[in-house]
Amino acid sequence: MKRSKSSAKWLRDHENDEFVQRARREGYRSRASYKLLEIDDKFRLLSPGTRVVDLGAAPGGWTQVAAQRTGGQGRIVALDILPMEPVAGTVFIQGDFTEESVLDELIRVVGGPVDLVISDMAPNMSGMKAVDQPRQAYLVELAVDLVDKVLRPGGNLVVKCFEGEGIGDIREMFRSRFDKVSNVKPKASRGKSREIYLVGCGFRPI
């Protein structure tokens, strides 16, 4: 089937992307790994012994970073509704954590309160802002709901958001729970993307 000009351009840009090429050279599963690397360099969220839940983990780029930076001494549980090849030193659960049975398994496998929740979850994009924005906001709300159940006091959260309608409400949701809330747009985020990451540090259970 003949590709459209727009899809051919996307593929060409993707293949020429600096972070795509680096990921292939350095053994990361996706260019997204460099987003978490940059965030962690700034906030020092990952260290040996850190207990991590990685939401929307597939294909595993963030899980790889978490495993490397905890040095095999933490506990990393990755979760996605899609299948994912295992990452050494981590546990993967395939399922929807809004289902009670999956949430129960997640809590059981983690084995106690966690230090960090990371979420690179994103909806299937329609290309329509009015549709994609609320879908992404819903995923953020789901991540925060999980945080209320599993994150220890003083713990941290990193979650993908889209700038636009509703982002103010999301920031308020963060401020009600965290001592410090920061906005980050990593270099690996594409320039035209509305994607940002909110980093909440110092969890205060409500």
C-alpha positions in Angstrom: 0.0 0.0 0.0 1.4 3.4 -0.9 2.2 5.7 2.0 0.8 9.2 2.2 3.2 12.1 2.0 2.5 12.9 5.6 3.2 9.4 6.9 6.4 9.2 4.7 7.6 12.5 6.1 6.9 11.3 9.7 8.8 8.1 9.1 11.7 10.0 7.6 11.8 12.5 10.5 11.5 9.6 13.0 14.5 7.7 11.4 16.6 10.9 11.5 15.6 11.8 15.0 18.7 12.2 17.3 17.1 10.4 20.2 15.8 7.5 18.1 19.3 7.0 16.8 20.8 7.3 20.3 18.3 4.7 21.7 19.4 2.2 19.0 23.1 2.8 19.7 22.7 2.7 23.5 20.3 -0.2 23.7 17.2 1.6 24.9 13.8 0.4 23.7 12.5 3.8 22.9 13.5 7.5 22.6 11.3 8.1 25.7 14.2 6.8 27.9 16.0 10.1 27.5 13.0 12.0 28.9 13.2 10.1 32.2 17.0 10.3 32.2 16.9 14.1 31.9 14.2 14.3 34.6 16.1 12.1 37.0 19.3 14.0 36.4 17.5 17.1 37.5 15.5 15.7 40.5 17.5 12.7 41.6 14.4 10.5 42.0 16.1 7.1 41.4 18.9 5.6 43.5 19.9 2.1 44.7 17.0 0.7 46.8 14.2 2.9 45.3 10.9 1.1 45.0 9.2 2.1 41.7 5.9 1.6 39.9 6.1 2.3 36.2 2.6 2.9 34.6 2.1 2.6 30.9 5.5 0.9 30.7 5.5 -0.7 27.3 7.8 -1.0 25.4 10.0 -0.6 28.5 12.2 2.4 27.9 11.4 4.0 31.3 11.7 0.6 33.0 15.2 0.2 31.6 16.2 3.5 33.0 14.7 2.8 36.4 16.5 -0.6 36.5 19.8 0.9 35.6 19.6 3.8 38.1 18.5 1.6 41.0 21.4 -0.8 40.3 19.3 -3.9 40.8 18.8 -3.0 44.5 15.3 -1.5 44.3 12.0 -3.0 43.5 10.6 -2.1 40.1 7.1 -3.1 39.0 6.1 -2.2 35.4 2.5 -2.3 34.3 0.7 -1.9 31.0 -2.4 -3.2 29.3 -0.1 -4.1 26.3 2.4 -6.9 26.4 6.1 -6.1 27.1 9.3 -8.1 26.9 10.8 -8.5 30.4 13.5 -6.1 31.6 16.1 -7.8 33.8 15.7 -7.2 37.5 12.1 -6.0 37.2 8.6 -7.4 37.4 6.0 -6.8 34.6 2.2 -7.1 35.1 0.0 -7.0 32.1 -3.4 -5.6 32.9 -5.6 -2.5 33.7 -4.8 -1.3 37.2 -8.3 0.2 37.4 -9.5 -3.4 37.8 -9.4 -4.5 41.4 -7.7 -7.8 40.7 -4.9 -6.1 38.8 -4.5 -3.5 41.5 -4.4 -6.1 44.2 -1.7 -8.0 42.3 0.3 -4.8 41.9 0.2 -4.0 45.6 1.1 -7.6 46.4 4.1 -7.7 44.1 5.4 -4.3 45.2 5.2 -5.6 48.8 4.6 -2.2 50.5 4.5 1.5 49.9 6.7 2.7 47.0 9.1 5.6 46.7 8.3 6.7 43.2 5.5 6.4 40.6 6.3 7.2 37.0 3.7 7.4 34.3 4.3 7.9 30.6 0.8 6.8 29.8 -0.9 8.4 26.8 -4.2 7.7 25.0 -4.5 6.5 21.4 -4.2 9.9 19.7 -7.0 11.1 17.5 -5.2 14.3 16.4 -8.1 16.3 17.8 -7.2 18.5 20.8 -10.8 18.5 22.1 -10.7 14.7 22.3 -7.1 14.0 23.2 -6.8 16.6 26.0 -9.6 15.1 28.3 -8.4 11.6 27.5 -4.9 12.4 28.8 -6.3 14.3 31.8 -8.2 11.1 32.7 -5.0 9.1 32.6 -3.3 11.6 34.9 -6.2 11.3 37.3 -5.9 7.5 37.3 -2.2 7.8 38.1 -2.9 10.2 41.0 -5.6 7.8 42.3 -3.0 5.0 42.3 -0.5 7.3 44.1 -3.0 7.8 46.9 -3.0 4.0 47.4 0.6 3.1 47.0 3.0 6.0 47.5 4.7 6.5 50.8 4.7 9.9 52.6 7.5 12.0 51.1 7.5 10.0 47.9 7.6 11.3 44.3 5.5 11.2 41.1 6.3 11.9 37.5 3.5 11.9 35.0 3.0 12.9 31.4 0.5 15.8 30.7 -0.6 17.9 27.8 -0.6 21.7 28.0 -4.0 23.0 27.4 -7.5 23.0 28.8 -7.6 21.3 32.3 -3.9 21.5 33.0 -4.6 24.1 35.7 -6.9 21.6 37.5 -4.2 18.9 37.2 -1.6 21.2 38.7 -3.9 22.0 41.6 -4.4 18.3 42.2 -0.6 17.9 42.4 -0.2 20.9 44.7 -2.8 19.5 47.1 -0.6 16.4 47.5 3.0 17.4 47.0 5.4 19.9 48.7 6.9 20.9 45.4 5.5 20.7 41.8 7.6 21.3 38.8 6.9 21.4 35.0 9.5 19.8 32.7 9.7 19.6 28.9 12.6 17.3 28.3 14.8 17.8 25.2 13.6 14.4 23.9 10.0 15.8 23.8 9.3 16.8 20.2 9.2 20.6 19.8 5.7 20.7 18.3 4.3 18.4 21.0 2.1 19.8 23.8 3.6 17.1 26.0 5.1 18.2 29.4 5.8 16.2 32.5 4.7 17.2 36.0 7.0 16.2 38.8 5.6 16.1 42.3 8.1 15.8 45.2 7.3 15.2 48.8 4.0 13.4 48.9 1.5 14.4 51.5 -1.3 11.9 51.8 -4.8 13.5 51.8 
